[in-house]
């Protein structure tokens, strides 16, 4: 069977678009299945401004696990 150049090009485009569609649609589904722990922090820094020496300053950061496995925070380093 002899194929023309146009027919081969159409087949290549079709196969390439099918491969791309498979990656685009299957990728997020596979990633969601094996996501593990994922941290979500809306605010990563806080500026207290000027703090008088001897006055205690504190701030609570909202942290949430949006993954599908337990999130363990082993260490926090203030700057």
PyMOL Python script that loads the backbone (N, CA, C, O; Angstrom):
from pymol import cmd

cmd.read_pdbstr("""\
ATOM      1  N   UNK A   1       0.844  -1.174   0.000  1.00  0.00           N
ATOM      2  CA  UNK A   1       0.000   0.000   0.000  1.00  0.00           C
ATOM      3  C   UNK A   1       0.892   1.240   0.000  1.00  0.00           C
ATOM      4  O   UNK A   1       1.800   1.345   0.825  1.00  0.00           O
ATOM      5  N   UNK A   2       0.654   2.148  -0.881  1.00  0.00           N
ATOM      6  CA  UNK A   2       1.454   3.351  -1.028  1.00  0.00           C
ATOM      7  C   UNK A   2       0.688   4.525  -0.439  1.00  0.00           C
ATOM      8  O   UNK A   2      -0.483   4.737  -0.753  1.00  0.00           O
ATOM      9  N   UNK A   3       1.360   5.286   0.419  1.00  0.00           N
ATOM     10  CA  UNK A   3       0.737   6.447   1.045  1.00  0.00           C
ATOM     11  C   UNK A   3       1.336   7.715   0.459  1.00  0.00           C
ATOM     12  O   UNK A   3       2.536   7.780   0.195  1.00  0.00           O
ATOM     13  N   UNK A   4       0.505   8.710   0.257  1.00  0.00           N
ATOM     14  CA  UNK A   4       0.994   9.994  -0.213  1.00  0.00           C
ATOM     15  C   UNK A   4       1.542  10.807   0.947  1.00  0.00           C
ATOM     16  O   UNK A   4       1.278  10.496   2.109  1.00  0.00           O
ATOM     17  N   UNK A   5       2.296  11.837   0.638  1.00  0.00           N
ATOM     18  CA  UNK A   5       2.877  12.688   1.679  1.00  0.00           C
ATOM     19  C   UNK A   5       1.805  13.343   2.523  1.00  0.00           C
ATOM     20  O   UNK A   5       1.970  13.483   3.735  1.00  0.00           O
ATOM     21  N   UNK A   6       0.713  13.746   1.902  1.00  0.00           N
ATOM     22  CA  UNK A   6      -0.375  14.390   2.642  1.00  0.00           C
ATOM     23  C   UNK A   6      -1.030  13.449   3.630  1.00  0.00           C
ATOM     24  O   UNK A   6      -1.368  13.855   4.742  1.00  0.00           O
ATOM     25  N   UNK A   7      -1.214  12.203   3.242  1.00  0.00           N
ATOM     26  CA  UNK A   7      -1.844  11.214   4.114  1.00  0.00           C
ATOM     27  C   UNK A   7      -0.943  10.893   5.310  1.00  0.00           C
ATOM     28  O   UNK A   7      -1.430  10.735   6.430  1.00  0.00           O
ATOM     29  N   UNK A   8       0.349  10.799   5.078  1.00  0.00           N
ATOM     30  CA  UNK A   8       1.298  10.529   6.165  1.00  0.00           C
ATOM     31  C   UNK A   8       1.321  11.709   7.131  1.00  0.00           C
ATOM     32  O   UNK A   8       1.360  11.513   8.346  1.00  0.00           O
ATOM     33  N   UNK A   9       1.297  12.928   6.605  1.00  0.00           N
ATOM     34  CA  UNK A   9       1.298  14.124   7.458  1.00  0.00           C
ATOM     35  C   UNK A   9       0.046  14.170   8.319  1.00  0.00           C
ATOM     36  O   UNK A   9       0.121  14.509   9.500  1.00  0.00           O
ATOM     37  N   UNK A  10      -1.097  13.838   7.750  1.00  0.00           N
ATOM     38  CA  UNK A  10      -2.355  13.835   8.498  1.00  0.00           C
ATOM     39  C   UNK A  10      -2.303  12.793   9.607  1.00  0.00           C
ATOM     40  O   UNK A  10      -2.760  13.054  10.720  1.00  0.00           O
ATOM     41  N   UNK A  11      -1.754  11.621   9.321  1.00  0.00           N
ATOM     42  CA  UNK A  11      -1.641  10.578  10.341  1.00  0.00           C
ATOM     43  C   UNK A  11      -0.718  11.011  11.468  1.00  0.00           C
ATOM     44  O   UNK A  11      -1.005  10.753  12.637  1.00  0.00           O
ATOM     45  N   UNK A  12       0.383  11.664  11.133  1.00  0.00           N
ATOM     46  CA  UNK A  12       1.319  12.142  12.157  1.00  0.00           C
ATOM     47  C   UNK A  12       0.659  13.204  13.036  1.00  0.00           C
ATOM     48  O   UNK A  12       0.807  13.189  14.258  1.00  0.00           O
ATOM     49  N   UNK A  13      -0.063  14.115  12.410  1.00  0.00           N
ATOM     50  CA  UNK A  13      -0.756  15.151  13.187  1.00  0.00           C
ATOM     51  C   UNK A  13      -1.797  14.510  14.095  1.00  0.00           C
ATOM     52  O   UNK A  13      -1.925  14.896  15.257  1.00  0.00           O
ATOM     53  N   UNK A  14      -2.533  13.547  13.584  1.00  0.00           N
ATOM     54  CA  UNK A  14      -3.547  12.862  14.387  1.00  0.00           C
ATOM     55  C   UNK A  14      -2.906  12.142  15.571  1.00  0.00           C
ATOM     56  O   UNK A  14      -3.385  12.255  16.700  1.00  0.00           O
ATOM     57  N   UNK A  15      -1.827  11.404  15.320  1.00  0.00           N
ATOM     58  CA  UNK A  15      -1.170  10.676  16.401  1.00  0.00           C
ATOM     59  C   UNK A  15      -0.570  11.631  17.434  1.00  0.00           C
ATOM     60  O   UNK A  15      -0.643  11.376  18.636  1.00  0.00           O
ATOM     61  N   UNK A  16       0.017  12.721  16.967  1.00  0.00           N
ATOM     62  CA  UNK A  16       0.588  13.707  17.895  1.00  0.00           C
ATOM     63  C   UNK A  16      -0.501  14.343  18.750  1.00  0.00           C
ATOM     64  O   UNK A  16      -0.309  14.541  19.949  1.00  0.00           O
ATOM     65  N   UNK A  17      -1.644  14.664  18.145  1.00  0.00           N
ATOM     66  CA  UNK A  17      -2.719  15.280  18.931  1.00  0.00           C
ATOM     67  C   UNK A  17      -3.342  14.280  19.901  1.00  0.00           C
ATOM     68  O   UNK A  17      -3.770  14.678  20.984  1.00  0.00           O
ATOM     69  N   UNK A  18      -3.406  13.017  19.557  1.00  0.00           N
ATOM     70  CA  UNK A  18      -3.918  12.001  20.478  1.00  0.00           C
ATOM     71  C   UNK A  18      -2.960  11.832  21.669  1.00  0.00           C
ATOM     72  O   UNK A  18      -3.396  11.697  22.812  1.00  0.00           O
ATOM     73  N   UNK A  19      -1.662  11.840  21.384  1.00  0.00           N
ATOM     74  CA  UNK A  19      -0.677  11.730  22.459  1.00  0.00           C
ATOM     75  C   UNK A  19      -0.766  12.931  23.386  1.00  0.00           C
ATOM     76  O   UNK A  19      -0.714  12.777  24.606  1.00  0.00           O
ATOM     77  N   UNK A  20      -0.899  14.122  22.823  1.00  0.00           N
ATOM     78  CA  UNK A  20      -0.997  15.340  23.632  1.00  0.00           C
ATOM     79  C   UNK A  20      -2.271  15.320  24.481  1.00  0.00           C
ATOM     80  O   UNK A  20      -2.240  15.697  25.652  1.00  0.00           O
ATOM     81  N   UNK A  21      -3.370  14.890  23.905  1.00  0.00           N
ATOM     82  CA  UNK A  21      -4.631  14.822  24.654  1.00  0.00           C
ATOM     83  C   UNK A  21      -4.508  13.825  25.805  1.00  0.00           C
ATOM     84  O   UNK A  21      -5.018  14.073  26.897  1.00  0.00           O
ATOM     85  N   UNK A  22      -3.839  12.707  25.568  1.00  0.00           N
ATOM     86  CA  UNK A  22      -3.653  11.713  26.631  1.00  0.00           C
ATOM     87  C   UNK A  22      -2.854  12.297  27.781  1.00  0.00           C
ATOM     88  O   UNK A  22      -3.182  12.078  28.947  1.00  0.00           O
ATOM     89  N   UNK A  23      -1.807  13.040  27.457  1.00  0.00           N
ATOM     90  CA  UNK A  23      -0.979  13.653  28.494  1.00  0.00           C
ATOM     91  C   UNK A  23      -1.757  14.710  29.256  1.00  0.00           C
ATOM     92  O   UNK A  23      -1.705  14.761  30.485  1.00  0.00           O
ATOM     93  N   UNK A  24      -2.479  15.553  28.530  1.00  0.00           N
ATOM     94  CA  UNK A  24      -3.219  16.645  29.175  1.00  0.00           C
ATOM     95  C   UNK A  24      -4.334  16.138  30.078  1.00  0.00           C
ATOM     96  O   UNK A  24      -4.555  16.690  31.157  1.00  0.00           O
ATOM     97  N   UNK A  25      -5.037  15.098  29.653  1.00  0.00           N
ATOM     98  CA  UNK A  25      -6.163  14.611  30.446  1.00  0.00           C
ATOM     99  C   UNK A  25      -5.758  13.608  31.515  1.00  0.00           C
ATOM    100  O   UNK A  25      -6.330  13.611  32.604  1.00  0.00           O
ATOM    101  N   UNK A  26      -4.797  12.762  31.234  1.00  0.00           N
ATOM    102  CA  UNK A  26      -4.409  11.734  32.195  1.00  0.00           C
ATOM    103  C   UNK A  26      -3.436  12.262  33.230  1.00  0.00           C
ATOM    104  O   UNK A  26      -3.434  11.780  34.362  1.00  0.00           O
ATOM    105  N   UNK A  27      -2.608  13.237  32.880  1.00  0.00           N
ATOM    106  CA  UNK A  27      -1.609  13.774  33.800  1.00  0.00           C
ATOM    107  C   UNK A  27      -2.188  14.249  35.118  1.00  0.00           C
ATOM    108  O   UNK A  27      -1.754  13.781  36.170  1.00  0.00           O
ATOM    109  N   UNK A  28      -3.169  15.175  35.105  1.00  0.00           N
ATOM    110  CA  UNK A  28      -3.742  15.643  36.368  1.00  0.00           C
ATOM    111  C   UNK A  28      -4.421  14.533  37.158  1.00  0.00           C
ATOM    112  O   UNK A  28      -4.377  14.542  38.388  1.00  0.00           O
ATOM    113  N   UNK A  29      -5.043  13.585  36.485  1.00  0.00           N
ATOM    114  CA  UNK A  29      -5.701  12.484  37.192  1.00  0.00           C
ATOM    115  C   UNK A  29      -4.681  11.610  37.906  1.00  0.00           C
ATOM    116  O   UNK A  29      -4.896  11.215  39.052  1.00  0.00           O
ATOM    117  N   UNK A  30      -3.585  11.308  37.245  1.00  0.00           N
ATOM    118  CA  UNK A  30      -2.544  10.496  37.867  1.00  0.00           C
ATOM    119  C   UNK A  30      -1.867  11.250  39.004  1.00  0.00           C
ATOM    120  O   UNK A  30      -1.527  10.651  40.025  1.00  0.00           O
ATOM    121  N   UNK A  31      -1.669  12.539  38.844  1.00  0.00           N
ATOM    122  CA  UNK A  31      -1.041  13.336  39.898  1.00  0.00           C
ATOM    123  C   UNK A  31      -1.941  13.400  41.129  1.00  0.00           C
ATOM    124  O   UNK A  31      -1.444  13.358  42.254  1.00  0.00           O
ATOM    125  N   UNK A  32      -3.239  13.498  40.939  1.00  0.00           N
ATOM    126  CA  UNK A  32      -4.164  13.586  42.066  1.00  0.00           C
ATOM    127  C   UNK A  32      -4.197  12.288  42.853  1.00  0.00           C
ATOM    128  O   UNK A  32      -4.391  12.315  44.069  1.00  0.00           O
ATOM    129  N   UNK A  33      -4.014  11.162  42.197  1.00  0.00           N
ATOM    130  CA  UNK A  33      -4.059   9.872  42.865  1.00  0.00           C
ATOM    131  C   UNK A  33      -2.860   9.712  43.800  1.00  0.00           C
ATOM    132  O   UNK A  33      -2.999   9.169  44.896  1.00  0.00           O
ATOM    133  N   UNK A  34      -1.700  10.176  43.380  1.00  0.00           N
ATOM    134  CA  UNK A  34      -0.482   9.991  44.158  1.00  0.00           C
ATOM    135  C   UNK A  34       0.080  11.345  44.592  1.00  0.00           C
ATOM    136  O   UNK A  34       1.249  11.645  44.347  1.00  0.00           O
ATOM    137  N   UNK A  35      -0.759  12.159  45.237  1.00  0.00           N
ATOM    138  CA  UNK A  35      -0.362  13.516  45.565  1.00  0.00           C
ATOM    139  C   UNK A  35       0.494  13.583  46.817  1.00  0.00           C
ATOM    140  O   UNK A  35       1.459  14.347  46.839  1.00  0.00           O
ATOM    141  N   UNK A  36       0.191  12.826  47.855  1.00  0.00           N
ATOM    142  CA  UNK A  36       0.932  12.910  49.111  1.00  0.00           C
ATOM    143  C   UNK A  36       0.538  14.157  49.886  1.00  0.00           C
ATOM    144  O   UNK A  36      -0.472  14.785  49.567  1.00  0.00           O
ATOM    145  N   UNK A  37       1.320  14.530  50.906  1.00  0.00           N
ATOM    146  CA  UNK A  37       1.009  15.734  51.672  1.00  0.00           C
ATOM    147  C   UNK A  37       1.345  16.983  50.859  1.00  0.00           C
ATOM    148  O   UNK A  37       2.345  17.011  50.142  1.00  0.00           O
ATOM    149  N   UNK A  38       0.513  18.009  50.972  1.00  0.00           N
ATOM    150  CA  UNK A  38       0.777  19.290  50.297  1.00  0.00           C
ATOM    151  C   UNK A  38       0.377  20.407  51.237  1.00  0.00           C
ATOM    152  O   UNK A  38      -0.752  20.449  51.726  1.00  0.00           O
ATOM    153  N   UNK A  39       1.301  21.304  51.484  1.00  0.00           N
ATOM    154  CA  UNK A  39       1.045  22.408  52.409  1.00  0.00           C
ATOM    155  C   UNK A  39       0.496  23.608  51.639  1.00  0.00           C
ATOM    156  O   UNK A  39       0.937  23.912  50.530  1.00  0.00           O
ATOM    157  N   UNK A  40      -0.466  24.275  52.248  1.00  0.00           N
ATOM    158  CA  UNK A  40      -0.994  25.525  51.700  1.00  0.00           C
ATOM    159  C   UNK A  40      -0.845  26.584  52.787  1.00  0.00           C
ATOM    160  O   UNK A  40      -1.403  26.456  53.876  1.00  0.00           O
ATOM    161  N   UNK A  41      -0.091  27.620  52.477  1.00  0.00           N
ATOM    162  CA  UNK A  41       0.115  28.729  53.401  1.00  0.00           C
ATOM    163  C   UNK A  41      -0.224  30.000  52.630  1.00  0.00           C
ATOM    164  O   UNK A  41       0.426  30.322  51.636  1.00  0.00           O
ATOM    165  N   UNK A  42      -1.243  30.719  53.093  1.00  0.00           N
ATOM    166  CA  UNK A  42      -1.670  31.904  52.351  1.00  0.00           C
ATOM    167  C   UNK A  42      -0.699  33.062  52.530  1.00  0.00           C
ATOM    168  O   UNK A  42      -0.514  33.864  51.615  1.00  0.00           O
ATOM    169  N   UNK A  43      -0.094  33.152  53.673  1.00  0.00           N
ATOM    170  CA  UNK A  43       0.818  34.250  53.958  1.00  0.00           C
ATOM    171  C   UNK A  43       2.130  33.655  54.462  1.00  0.00           C
ATOM    172  O   UNK A  43       2.134  32.918  55.448  1.00  0.00           O
ATOM    173  N   UNK A  44       3.240  33.966  53.798  1.00  0.00           N
ATOM    174  CA  UNK A  44       4.517  33.362  54.192  1.00  0.00           C
ATOM    175  C   UNK A  44       5.388  34.291  55.024  1.00  0.00           C
ATOM    176  O   UNK A  44       6.442  33.877  55.506  1.00  0.00           O
ATOM    177  N   UNK A  45       4.972  35.529  55.198  1.00  0.00           N
ATOM    178  CA  UNK A  45       5.733  36.430  56.058  1.00  0.00           C
ATOM    179  C   UNK A  45       4.792  37.443  56.702  1.00  0.00           C
ATOM    180  O   UNK A  45       3.695  37.701  56.206  1.00  0.00           O
ATOM    181  N   UNK A  46       5.248  38.008  57.817  1.00  0.00           N
ATOM    182  CA  UNK A  46       4.475  39.029  58.521  1.00  0.00           C
ATOM    183  C   UNK A  46       5.440  40.084  59.054  1.00  0.00           C
ATOM    184  O   UNK A  46       6.454  39.752  59.669  1.00  0.00           O
ATOM    185  N   UNK A  47       5.129  41.334  58.820  1.00  0.00           N
ATOM    186  CA  UNK A  47       5.961  42.433  59.294  1.00  0.00           C
ATOM    187  C   UNK A  47       5.309  43.031  60.536  1.00  0.00           C
ATOM    188  O   UNK A  47       4.212  43.584  60.461  1.00  0.00           O
ATOM    189  N   UNK A  48       5.984  42.918  61.678  1.00  0.00           N
ATOM    190  CA  UNK A  48       5.460  43.478  62.923  1.00  0.00           C
ATOM    191  C   UNK A  48       5.656  44.986  63.004  1.00  0.00           C
ATOM    192  O   UNK A  48       5.084  45.639  63.876  1.00  0.00           O
ATOM    193  N   UNK A  49       6.451  45.536  62.112  1.00  0.00           N
ATOM    194  CA  UNK A  49       6.759  46.956  62.216  1.00  0.00           C
ATOM    195  C   UNK A  49       7.723  47.171  63.377  1.00  0.00           C
ATOM    196  O   UNK A  49       8.563  46.315  63.653  1.00  0.00           O
ATOM    197  N   UNK A  50       7.607  48.307  64.054  1.00  0.00           N
ATOM    198  CA  UNK A  50       8.474  48.589  65.205  1.00  0.00           C
ATOM    199  C   UNK A  50       7.876  47.926  66.441  1.00  0.00           C
ATOM    200  O   UNK A  50       6.699  48.104  66.754  1.00  0.00           O
ATOM    201  N   UNK A  51       8.711  47.159  67.132  1.00  0.00           N
ATOM    202  CA  UNK A  51       8.285  46.484  68.355  1.00  0.00           C
ATOM    203  C   UNK A  51       9.171  46.983  69.490  1.00  0.00           C
ATOM    204  O   UNK A  51      10.398  46.969  69.393  1.00  0.00           O
ATOM    205  N   UNK A  52       8.535  47.418  70.554  1.00  0.00           N
ATOM    206  CA  UNK A  52       9.269  47.917  71.714  1.00  0.00           C
ATOM    207  C   UNK A  52       9.939  46.742  72.409  1.00  0.00           C
ATOM    208  O   UNK A  52       9.332  45.687  72.591  1.00  0.00           O
ATOM    209  N   UNK A  53      11.206  46.937  72.798  1.00  0.00           N
ATOM    210  CA  UNK A  53      11.943  45.877  73.469  1.00  0.00           C
ATOM    211  C   UNK A  53      11.219  45.465  74.737  1.00  0.00           C
ATOM    212  O   UNK A  53      10.766  46.306  75.513  1.00  0.00           O
ATOM    213  N   UNK A  54      11.116  44.144  74.938  1.00  0.00           N
ATOM    214  CA  UNK A  54      10.450  43.609  76.123  1.00  0.00           C
ATOM    215  C   UNK A  54       8.977  43.300  75.903  1.00  0.00           C
ATOM    216  O   UNK A  54       8.371  42.602  76.715  1.00  0.00           O
ATOM    217  N   UNK A  55       8.386  43.806  74.822  1.00  0.00           N
ATOM    218  CA  UNK A  55       6.980  43.524  74.516  1.00  0.00           C
ATOM    219  C   UNK A  55       6.928  42.277  73.645  1.00  0.00           C
ATOM    220  O   UNK A  55       7.639  42.178  72.645  1.00  0.00           O
ATOM    221  N   UNK A  56       6.087  41.334  74.028  1.00  0.00           N
ATOM    222  CA  UNK A  56       5.976  40.093  73.268  1.00  0.00           C
ATOM    223  C   UNK A  56       5.091  40.331  72.047  1.00  0.00           C
ATOM    224  O   UNK A  56       4.001  40.891  72.161  1.00  0.00           O
ATOM    225  N   UNK A  57       5.558  39.909  70.907  1.00  0.00           N
ATOM    226  CA  UNK A  57       4.790  40.016  69.664  1.00  0.00           C
ATOM    227  C   UNK A  57       4.560  38.614  69.113  1.00  0.00           C
ATOM    228  O   UNK A  57       5.467  37.782  69.108  1.00  0.00           O
ATOM    229  N   UNK A  58       3.356  38.365  68.657  1.00  0.00           N
ATOM    230  CA  UNK A  58       3.066  37.047  68.078  1.00  0.00           C
ATOM    231  C   UNK A  58       2.118  37.202  66.898  1.00  0.00           C
ATOM    232  O   UNK A  58       1.400  38.194  66.771  1.00  0.00           O
ATOM    233  N   UNK A  59       2.140  36.198  66.050  1.00  0.00           N
ATOM    234  CA  UNK A  59       1.276  36.181  64.873  1.00  0.00           C
ATOM    235  C   UNK A  59       0.982  34.725  64.538  1.00  0.00           C
ATOM    236  O   UNK A  59       1.867  33.877  64.657  1.00  0.00           O
ATOM    237  N   UNK A  60      -0.222  34.423  64.129  1.00  0.00           N
ATOM    238  CA  UNK A  60      -0.603  33.052  63.794  1.00  0.00           C
ATOM    239  C   UNK A  60      -0.717  32.940  62.277  1.00  0.00           C
ATOM    240  O   UNK A  60      -1.489  33.660  61.642  1.00  0.00           O
ATOM    241  N   UNK A  61       0.068  32.021  61.706  1.00  0.00           N
ATOM    242  CA  UNK A  61      -0.004  31.744  60.277  1.00  0.00           C
ATOM    243  C   UNK A  61      -0.983  30.610  60.046  1.00  0.00           C
ATOM    244  O   UNK A  61      -0.943  29.597  60.743  1.00  0.00           O
ATOM    245  N   UNK A  62      -1.858  30.777  59.073  1.00  0.00           N
ATOM    246  CA  UNK A  62      -2.794  29.717  58.702  1.00  0.00           C
ATOM    247  C   UNK A  62      -2.109  28.715  57.798  1.00  0.00           C
ATOM    248  O   UNK A  62      -1.612  29.076  56.731  1.00  0.00           O
ATOM    249  N   UNK A  63      -2.079  27.469  58.210  1.00  0.00           N
ATOM    250  CA  UNK A  63      -1.438  26.395  57.456  1.00  0.00           C
ATOM    251  C   UNK A  63      -2.461  25.289  57.278  1.00  0.00           C
ATOM    252  O   UNK A  63      -3.172  24.930  58.217  1.00  0.00           O
ATOM    253  N   UNK A  64      -2.533  24.749  56.062  1.00  0.00           N
ATOM    254  CA  UNK A  64      -3.523  23.714  55.774  1.00  0.00           C
ATOM    255  C   UNK A  64      -2.899  22.632  54.897  1.00  0.00           C
ATOM    256  O   UNK A  64      -2.110  22.933  54.001  1.00  0.00           O
ATOM    257  N   UNK A  65      -3.247  21.399  55.150  1.00  0.00           N
ATOM    258  CA  UNK A  65      -2.799  20.278  54.329  1.00  0.00           C
ATOM    259  C   UNK A  65      -3.861  20.037  53.257  1.00  0.00           C
ATOM    260  O   UNK A  65      -4.980  19.627  53.566  1.00  0.00           O
ATOM    261  N   UNK A  66      -3.506  20.292  52.003  1.00  0.00           N
ATOM    262  CA  UNK A  66      -4.456  20.057  50.914  1.00  0.00           C
ATOM    263  C   UNK A  66      -4.133  18.757  50.170  1.00  0.00           C
ATOM    264  O   UNK A  66      -4.698  18.483  49.111  1.00  0.00           O
ATOM    265  N   UNK A  67      -3.228  17.968  50.729  1.00  0.00           N
ATOM    266  CA  UNK A  67      -2.854  16.691  50.132  1.00  0.00           C
ATOM    267  C   UNK A  67      -3.731  15.567  50.642  1.00  0.00           C
ATOM    268  O   UNK A  67      -4.722  15.791  51.338  1.00  0.00           O
ATOM    269  N   UNK A  68      -3.352  14.372  50.288  1.00  0.00           N
ATOM    270  CA  UNK A  68      -4.145  13.206  50.687  1.00  0.00           C
ATOM    271  C   UNK A  68      -3.404  12.294  51.663  1.00  0.00           C
ATOM    272  O   UNK A  68      -3.826  11.163  51.905  1.00  0.00           O
ATOM    273  N   UNK A  69      -2.296  12.792  52.223  1.00  0.00           N
ATOM    274  CA  UNK A  69      -1.567  12.066  53.259  1.00  0.00           C
ATOM    275  C   UNK A  69      -1.248  13.038  54.384  1.00  0.00           C
ATOM    276  O   UNK A  69      -1.254  14.248  54.159  1.00  0.00           O
ATOM    277  N   UNK A  70      -0.967  12.546  55.591  1.00  0.00           N
ATOM    278  CA  UNK A  70      -0.664  13.441  56.710  1.00  0.00           C
ATOM    279  C   UNK A  70       0.547  14.338  56.414  1.00  0.00           C
ATOM    280  O   UNK A  70       1.538  13.906  55.825  1.00  0.00           O
ATOM    281  N   UNK A  71       0.433  15.579  56.837  1.00  0.00           N
ATOM    282  CA  UNK A  71       1.502  16.550  56.684  1.00  0.00           C
ATOM    283  C   UNK A  71       2.207  16.697  58.016  1.00  0.00           C
ATOM    284  O   UNK A  71       1.569  16.962  59.035  1.00  0.00           O
ATOM    285  N   UNK A  72       3.525  16.525  58.015  1.00  0.00           N
ATOM    286  CA  UNK A  72       4.314  16.648  59.238  1.00  0.00           C
ATOM    287  C   UNK A  72       5.246  17.841  59.073  1.00  0.00           C
ATOM    288  O   UNK A  72       6.071  17.871  58.161  1.00  0.00           O
ATOM    289  N   UNK A  73       5.109  18.826  59.962  1.00  0.00           N
ATOM    290  CA  UNK A  73       6.003  19.975  59.965  1.00  0.00           C
ATOM    291  C   UNK A  73       7.041  19.707  61.039  1.00  0.00           C
ATOM    292  O   UNK A  73       6.732  19.735  62.230  1.00  0.00           O
ATOM    293  N   UNK A  74       8.266  19.448  60.622  1.00  0.00           N
ATOM    294  CA  UNK A  74       9.307  19.042  61.548  1.00  0.00           C
ATOM    295  C   UNK A  74      10.097  20.222  62.112  1.00  0.00           C
ATOM    296  O   UNK A  74      10.685  20.120  63.188  1.00  0.00           O
ATOM    297  N   UNK A  75      10.109  21.340  61.385  1.00  0.00           N
ATOM    298  CA  UNK A  75      10.946  22.439  61.840  1.00  0.00           C
ATOM    299  C   UNK A  75      10.439  23.752  61.238  1.00  0.00           C
ATOM    300  O   UNK A  75      10.025  23.798  60.079  1.00  0.00           O
ATOM    301  N   UNK A  76      10.478  24.806  62.037  1.00  0.00           N
ATOM    302  CA  UNK A  76      10.140  26.146  61.586  1.00  0.00           C
ATOM    303  C   UNK A  76      11.304  27.054  61.973  1.00  0.00           C
ATOM    304  O   UNK A  76      11.752  27.038  63.119  1.00  0.00           O
ATOM    305  N   UNK A  77      11.790  27.842  61.024  1.00  0.00           N
ATOM    306  CA  UNK A  77      12.935  28.707  61.278  1.00  0.00           C
ATOM    307  C   UNK A  77      12.496  30.157  61.090  1.00  0.00           C
ATOM    308  O   UNK A  77      12.176  30.569  59.975  1.00  0.00           O
ATOM    309  N   UNK A  78      12.479  30.943  62.188  1.00  0.00           N
ATOM    310  CA  UNK A  78      12.131  32.364  62.029  1.00  0.00           C
ATOM    311  C   UNK A  78      13.329  33.121  61.449  1.00  0.00           C
ATOM    312  O   UNK A  78      14.476  32.697  61.585  1.00  0.00           O
ATOM    313  N   UNK A  79      13.040  34.225  60.815  1.00  0.00           N
ATOM    314  CA  UNK A  79      14.142  35.025  60.265  1.00  0.00           C
ATOM    315  C   UNK A  79      14.365  36.260  61.104  1.00  0.00           C
ATOM    316  O   UNK A  79      15.250  37.060  60.802  1.00  0.00           O
TER     317      UNK A  79
END
""", "prot")
cmd.dss("prot")
cmd.show_as("cartoon", "prot")
cmd.util.cbc("prot")
cmd.orient("prot")
